[in-house]
Amino acid sequence: MSENTTQPARPQGLRLQLGLAFLAFILIGANDGAVGVLLPSLQAFYRVDKATIALLFLASTAGYLSAAVTSGALVERWGLRRFLLLGTSSFLSAVALLTLHPPFLLVLGVLLLLGFGVAVLDAGLNTYIAGLPDNTALLNYLHAFYGLGALIGPLVASGVLAVGLGWNSVYAVWGAISVVVLAGVLGGFSRESATPPAAHPEGAAWRAALRLRVVPLAALFLLVYAGAEVSLGSWSYSLLTEERREAALLAGWIVSGYWLGLTLGRLLLGRLAARIGNRRLIEGCLAGVVLGLAVVWLIPGSVGAAVGLGCTGFSLGPIFPTTIALMADRVPSRLLPSAIGFLASAASIGVAIFPWLAGNLAQQIGLWTLLPYVMVITAVMLGLWWAIGRTPSSAAPPAMISLSTD
């Protein structure tokens, strides 16, 4: 567990900031979780095949990368408040445009903006909480709220579609929530001073972070992890409705069960890392992923799918936040924002590439390939985690850059 290396806000202000962070991650999770339910409607509305609609993942990731690669420098130069305002405003603008039924090519452009906003919120809030006391538990809670949002997202999307509203109505809901987040950031974070640019030459912290072996290894690990998580979350609805002929509403509930498992895993297993260690926790989680996928694959019917996807989500849950928390212990504090930005950008690449590959496999071979595909990805994750465990630890300096909001 890392020590308190940031200057925290007063208790009341800290609670407000944590609440806003949790709400923002509910919003991000809801948007991500709804994508799988909305894909068939988007595909039908724009009259494109699975491989073409999967370009949405690539467009979103391009926007994500444009923010993530500069997140460390922007946090230091602008301060946390303005950085988060940029992310929330970008997200709000993007979902507002999506409510207007734009042409498909314009949708790809709008998703660039949406991915940009998500990246800014993701990197800023992860960096802030990673510098607080008890960061492993807090980061697991933060990402548990992402899972809660991802649980809510399919329910909202399937409910909206079930009552006859268009897919764009879902983005109106996200817009309303993002207005609340924007107001909260304006009122909950003070106008802190940014670090003078001369103190941290642009690109220096980025290059120094990459020279630490644990950072590129962890980035590659999260790239594969994010690909597995989002591939399963985005395409399992299509697998259940098109391959297994489940009712649309039931399939939506089963996919929500996957995200519920993800949330519960983060809530219940986050503190277990302090007792058994990060390495054992994640190795056990990876074994649980394989078990859950095997249940979905080998036991046909809605019960097997619900139990297996729930188990898989539960096992995947703690992996991302535990890896982020590991960075606070293994990376010098002055490099932490750049390291987390790099990890976030790598994860965004996985979010684009692996679901896109899953869509192409589904188009060319069949949706049944989803489960063995994710099993192979999980095996790769295990090998990468073993390599991370063999990297030497890097002692962190006692003072982190201040993201204080006093």
C-alpha positions in Angstrom: 0.0 0.0 0.0 1.4 3.4 -0.9 1.7 6.2 1.6 -0.2 9.4 1.4 1.8 11.3 -1.2 -0.6 14.0 -2.1 -2.1 17.0 -0.2 -5.7 16.0 0.4 -8.6 18.3 0.5 -10.5 18.9 3.7 -12.6 15.9 4.7 -15.9 17.4 3.5 -14.3 18.5 0.2 -12.6 15.1 -0.2 -15.9 13.3 0.1 -17.4 15.6 -2.5 -14.6 15.0 -4.9 -14.7 11.2 -4.4 -18.5 11.3 -5.0 -18.0 13.2 -8.2 -15.3 10.8 -9.3 -17.6 7.9 -8.6 -20.5 9.5 -10.5 -18.2 10.2 -13.5 -17.1 6.6 -13.6 -20.8 5.5 -13.4 -21.3 7.7 -16.5 -18.3 6.2 -18.3 -19.3 2.7 -17.4 -22.9 3.2 -18.5 -21.8 4.5 -21.9 -19.4 1.5 -22.4 -21.9 -1.0 -21.1 -24.7 0.1 -23.4 -22.6 -0.2 -26.6 -23.2 -3.9 -26.9 -27.0 -3.5 -26.7 -26.9 -0.6 -29.1 -24.7 -2.3 -31.7 -27.5 -4.2 -33.5 -29.7 -1.0 -33.6 -26.8 1.1 -35.0 -26.0 -1.6 -37.5 -29.6 -1.7 -38.7 -30.0 2.1 -38.7 -26.9 2.7 -40.8 -27.2 -0.5 -42.8 -23.7 -1.7 -42.3 -22.2 -5.1 -41.5 -20.5 -6.2 -38.2 -17.0 -5.4 -39.5 -18.0 -1.9 -40.4 -19.9 -1.1 -37.2 -16.8 -2.3 -35.3 -15.0 0.8 -36.7 -16.8 2.6 -33.9 -14.3 1.1 -31.4 -11.4 2.3 -33.5 -12.8 5.8 -33.7 -13.4 6.1 -30.0 -9.9 4.8 -29.3 -8.3 7.3 -31.6 -9.9 10.1 -29.6 -8.8 8.4 -26.4 -5.2 8.2 -27.5 -5.1 11.9 -28.5 -5.8 12.7 -24.8 -4.1 9.9 -22.9 -0.6 10.5 -24.4 -0.6 14.1 -23.1 -2.5 13.6 -19.8 0.5 13.8 -17.5 1.8 17.1 -19.0 -1.8 18.6 -19.1 -2.5 17.8 -15.5 0.7 19.5 -14.3 0.3 22.4 -16.6 -3.4 23.1 -16.3 -4.3 21.7 -12.9 -6.9 19.0 -12.1 -10.0 21.2 -12.2 -9.5 22.5 -15.8 -8.3 19.1 -16.9 -11.6 17.5 -15.7 -13.7 20.4 -17.1 -12.1 19.7 -20.5 -13.0 16.0 -20.3 -16.6 16.6 -19.1 -17.3 19.3 -21.7 -16.0 17.0 -24.5 -18.1 14.1 -23.3 -21.2 16.3 -23.1 -20.7 17.8 -26.5 -20.2 14.4 -28.1 -23.3 12.7 -26.6 -25.4 15.8 -27.5 -24.3 15.4 -31.2 -25.2 11.7 -31.1 -28.8 12.5 -30.2 -29.1 14.2 -33.6 -28.8 11.0 -35.6 -25.7 12.2 -37.5 -24.5 10.4 -40.7 -22.3 7.4 -40.1 -19.0 9.1 -41.1 -19.9 12.0 -38.7 -20.6 9.5 -36.0 -17.0 8.2 -36.3 -15.8 11.8 -35.9 -18.1 12.4 -32.9 -16.7 9.2 -31.2 -13.2 10.7 -31.5 -14.5 13.6 -29.3 -16.2 11.1 -27.0 -13.1 9.0 -26.6 -11.1 12.2 -25.9 -13.5 13.2 -23.1 -13.4 9.7 -21.5 -9.6 9.6 -21.6 -9.3 12.9 -19.8 -11.7 11.9 -17.1 -10.2 8.4 -16.7 -6.6 9.6 -16.5 -7.3 12.6 -14.2 -9.4 10.7 -11.7 -7.2 7.7 -11.6 -4.1 9.9 -11.0 -5.8 11.8 -8.2 -7.0 8.8 -6.3 -3.8 6.9 -6.8 -2.1 9.6 -4.7 -4.5 9.2 -1.8 -4.1 7.0 1.3 -5.5 3.4 1.0 -5.3 3.8 -2.8 -5.8 0.1 -3.7 -9.2 0.0 -2.0 -10.2 3.5 -3.3 -9.2 2.6 -6.9 -11.2 -0.7 -6.7 -14.2 1.3 -5.4 -13.7 3.9 -8.2 -13.7 1.1 -10.8 -16.5 -0.7 -9.0 -18.6 2.4 -9.8 -17.5 2.0 -13.4 -18.9 -1.6 -13.2 -22.1 -0.2 -11.6 -22.5 2.1 -14.6 -21.8 -0.7 -17.0 -24.5 -2.7 -15.2 -27.0 0.1 -15.5 -26.0 0.9 -19.2 -27.5 -2.3 -20.8 -30.6 -2.0 -18.7 -31.2 1.6 -19.7 -30.4 0.8 -23.4 -32.5 -2.3 -23.6 -35.4 -0.5 -21.7 -35.2 2.5 -24.1 -35.3 0.2 -27.1 -38.1 -2.0 -25.6 -40.4 1.0 -25.3 -39.8 1.9 -29.0 -37.5 4.9 -28.6 -34.4 5.2 -30.9 -30.8 4.4 -30.0 -30.1 8.1 -29.8 -32.4 8.5 -26.8 -29.8 6.6 -24.7 -27.3 9.4 -25.4 -29.8 12.0 -24.2 -29.7 10.2 -20.8 -25.9 10.3 -20.7 -26.0 14.0 -21.6 -28.2 14.7 -18.6 -25.8 12.9 -16.2 -22.8 14.7 -17.7 -24.4 18.1 -17.0 -24.5 17.1 -13.3 -20.8 16.0 -13.4 -19.8 19.3 -15.1 -21.6 21.3 -12.4 -20.0 19.2 -9.7 -16.5 19.8 -11.1 -17.1 23.5 -11.3 -18.2 23.7 -7.7 -16.3 20.8 -6.1 -12.7 21.5 -7.3 -10.9 24.8 -6.5 -9.0 26.9 -9.0 -5.6 25.3 -8.1 -2.5 26.6 -9.7 -0.8 24.6 -12.4 2.8 23.5 -12.2 5.0 26.0 -14.1 5.9 24.4 -17.4 9.7 24.9 -16.8 9.6 22.6 -13.8 8.7 19.6 -16.0 9.9 19.9 -19.6 7.2 18.6 -21.9 7.9 14.9 -22.8 10.6 14.4 -20.1 8.4 12.7 -17.6 6.8 10.6 -20.3 10.2 9.3 -21.5 11.4 8.7 -18.0 8.3 6.6 -17.2 8.7 4.5 -20.3 12.3 3.7 -19.3 10.9 1.8 -16.2 10.4 -1.8 -17.3 7.3 -2.2 -15.3 5.4 0.6 -17.1 5.5 -0.8 -20.7 4.8 -4.4 -19.3 1.8 -3.2 -17.3 0.6 -1.2 -20.3 0.7 -4.2 -22.5 -1.0 -6.3 -19.8 -3.9 -3.7 -19.5 -4.1 -3.5 -23.3 -4.9 -7.2 -23.4 -7.1 -7.0 -20.3 -9.2 -4.2 -21.7 -9.6 -6.0 -24.9 -10.9 -9.1 -23.2 -13.3 -7.1 -20.9 -14.8 -5.0 -23.6 -14.9 -7.8 -26.3 -17.0 -9.9 -24.0 -19.1 -7.1 -22.8 -19.8 -5.7 -26.2 -20.4 -8.9 -28.2 -22.0 -11.2 -25.7 -25.4 -9.6 -26.3 -25.1 -10.4 -30.0 -23.9 -13.9 -29.2 -26.9 -14.6 -27.0 -29.5 -13.1 -29.3 -28.2 -14.1 -32.7 -26.3 -17.3 -32.0 -28.3 -18.7 -29.1 -31.7 -17.1 -29.9 -32.3 -15.7 -26.5 -35.0 -13.0 -26.1 -33.6 -9.5 -26.4 -34.7 -8.3 -22.9 -33.4 -11.5 -21.2 -30.1 -11.2 -23.1 -29.8 -7.6 -21.8 -30.3 -8.7 -18.3 -27.6 -11.5 -18.7 -25.1 -8.9 -20.0 -26.0 -6.7 -17.1 -25.1 -9.6 -14.8 -21.7 -9.7 -16.4 -21.2 -6.0 -15.4 -22.7 -6.7 -12.0 -20.1 -9.4 -11.4 -17.4 -6.9 -12.5 -18.7 -4.4 -9.8 -18.9 -7.0 -7.1 -15.5 -8.3 -7.8 -14.0 -4.8 -7.2 -16.0 -4.2 -4.1 -15.4 -7.6 -2.5 -11.9 -8.5 -3.7 -10.2 -5.1 -3.6 -9.0 -5.4 0.0 -8.0 -9.0 -0.4 -4.8 -7.9 -2.2 -3.5 -6.5 1.1 -3.7 -10.0 2.6 -2.6 -12.3 -0.2 -0.7 -9.9 -2.5 -1.4 -8.4 -5.9 0.2 -11.3 -7.8 -1.8 -14.1 -6.2 -5.0 -12.1 -6.4 -4.7 -11.5 -10.1 -3.5 -15.0 -10.9 -6.7 -16.3 -9.1 -8.8 -13.9 -11.0 -7.4 -15.0 -14.3 -8.2 -18.6 -13.4 -11.7 -17.5 -12.6 -12.1 -15.9 -16.0 -11.2 -19.2 -17.7 -13.7 -21.1 -15.5 -16.5 -18.6 -16.2 -15.9 -18.7 -20.0 -15.9 -22.5 -19.9 -19.3 -22.5 -18.2 -20.8 -20.2 -20.8 -19.2 -22.3 -23.6 -20.0 -25.8 -22.3 -23.4 -25.3 -20.6 -26.0 -24.1 -23.2 -29.0 -22.0 -22.2 -29.7 -18.8 -20.3 -28.7 -20.2 -16.9 -25.3 -21.3 -18.0 -24.7 -18.0 -19.7 -25.9 -15.9 -16.7 -23.7 -17.9 -14.2 -20.7 -18.0 -16.5 -20.7 -14.4 -17.5 -21.3 -13.3 -13.9 -18.3 -15.4 -12.7 -16.2 -14.0 -15.5 -17.1 -10.4 -14.7 -16.4 -11.0 -11.0 -13.0 -12.4 -11.8 -12.1 -9.6 -14.2 -13.2 -6.9 -11.9 -10.2 -6.3 -9.6 -7.5 -6.6 -12.3 -7.5 -3.1 -13.8 -7.6 -1.0 -10.5 -5.1 -3.3 -8.8 -2.7 -2.8 -11.6 -3.1 1.0 -11.4 -2.6 0.8 -7.6 0.6 -1.2 -8.3 2.0 1.8 -10.2 1.8 4.0 -7.2 4.2 1.6 -5.4 6.5 0.8 -8.3 6.8 4.2 -10.1 8.3 7.4 -8.7 5.6 9.8 -7.8 6.7 12.6 -10.2 6.2 10.1 -13.0 2.9 8.7 -11.9 0.6 10.9 -14.0 2.6 10.1 -17.2 2.7 6.4 -16.3 -1.0 6.2 -15.7 -1.7 8.1 -18.9 0.4 5.6 -20.8 -1.4 2.7 -19.2 -4.8 4.3 -20.0 -3.8 4.9 -23.6 -2.6 1.3 -23.9 -5.9 0.0 -22.5 -7.7 2.2 -25.0 -5.8 0.5 -27.8 -7.0 -2.9 -26.5 -10.6 -1.5 -26.3 -10.4 -0.7 -30.0 -8.4 -3.6 -31.5 -9.7 -6.6 -29.7 -13.5 -5.9 -30.0 -12.8 -5.0 -33.7 -11.0 -8.4 -34.2 -13.9 -10.1 -32.4 -16.4 -8.4 -34.8 -14.4 -9.6 -37.8 -14.2 -13.1 -36.5 -18.0 -13.1 -35.9 -18.5 -11.8 -39.4 -16.2 -14.3 -41.2 -16.5 -17.4 -39.0 -19.4 -17.0 -36.5 -20.3 -15.5 -33.2 -19.4 -18.8 -31.4 -15.7 -17.7 -31.7 -16.1 -15.1 -29.0 -15.5 -17.5 -26.1 -12.4 -19.3 -27.3 -11.1 -15.9 -28.5 -11.3 -14.4 -25.0 -9.8 -17.6 -23.5 -6.7 -17.1 -25.6 -6.5 -13.5 -24.6 -6.6 -14.5 -20.9 -3.7 -16.9 -21.4 -1.7 -14.0 -22.8 -2.6 -11.9 -19.8 -1.3 -14.6 -17.4 2.1 -14.6 -19.1 2.4 -10.9 -19.0 1.4 -10.8 -15.3 4.2 -13.3 -14.6 6.6 -11.0 -16.3 5.4 -8.0 -14.3 6.0 -9.9 -11.1 9.7 -10.4 -12.0 10.4 -6.7 -12.5 12.4 -4.9 -9.8 10.6 -2.4 -7.6 11.3 1.3 -7.9 11.2 3.3 -4.7 9.0 6.3 -5.0 10.0 9.7 -3.6 8.1 10.9 -0.6 6.3 13.8 -2.3 3.9 13.6 -5.3 2.9 16.5 -7.5 0.1 18.3 -5.8 -3.4 17.7 -7.2 -4.8 19.4 -4.1 -8.1 21.1 -4.4 -7.9 23.2 -1.3 
